[in-house]
Amino acid sequence: MGLFTKKLNNTASHTPLYTLGNHKTWLLVGLGNPGEEYQNTRHNIGFNTLDKFVESADGINHWVNKKDLKSLVTTFMMEDNKIFCIKPTTFMNESGQAVQAVKSFYKYTNAQIIIIHDELDIDFGTIKTGTGGGAAGHNGIKSVISHIGSDFNRIRIGINSPHRVKNEEKDFVLKDFSKEEQTHFGELQKEITSILTESIFQKKVNTDTRKFIF
């Protein structure tokens, strides 16, 4: 399905930035919490990873706050692919509201959506990709599933650590990564950018697991 012809950018307007056109399209969604206090937490690796992909693919990282879409939004072309990226401004537990708003307005199918998010059940240094599945206790994914169903594409980024105390899930995901883990962000970001690029040009997200030994 084709989507988007760019209009003049008016950040004060509540009207969407794009109208229908003839392009192959993807909706990329990074999950996280808005606000500087959450910027470097484990729960925000979806936001941070999408930022790095946008910088790598588009050369800039400019986001527009679209209140009607409950999201920060940016878009660009990759050859004949129109890439529409969002970071929900609803806070993590209501992420599905933003995804549904964008999906409904632009008539996306779930096959065109890639959600990038942290996963506590996966060790740091592991990235899993695929389509469908449950929420695995992730409230952001639970919200998305409740609004659009579960058959969207996913990039799941492991955040578990051997230093995590049992039953501290809520506090742990809102903590910053360790200094040691932060030294490996570049490798992870490069790999996730590669996965996204491959998926866009292959027109599908493969089921795969990639592990780094740190």
Buried (B, 14 or more C-beta within 10 A) or exposed (E): EEBBEEEEEEEEBEEBBBEEEEBBBBBBBBBBBBEEEBEBBBBBBBBBBBBBBBEBBBEEBEBBBBEEBBBBBBBBEBEEBBBBBBBBBBBBEBBBBBBBBBBEEBEBEBBBBBBBBBBBEBBBBBBBBBBEBEBEEBBBBBBBBEBBEBEBBBBBBBBBBEEBEEEEEEEBBBBEBEEEBEEBBEEBBEBBBEBBBBBBEEEEBEEEEBEBEE
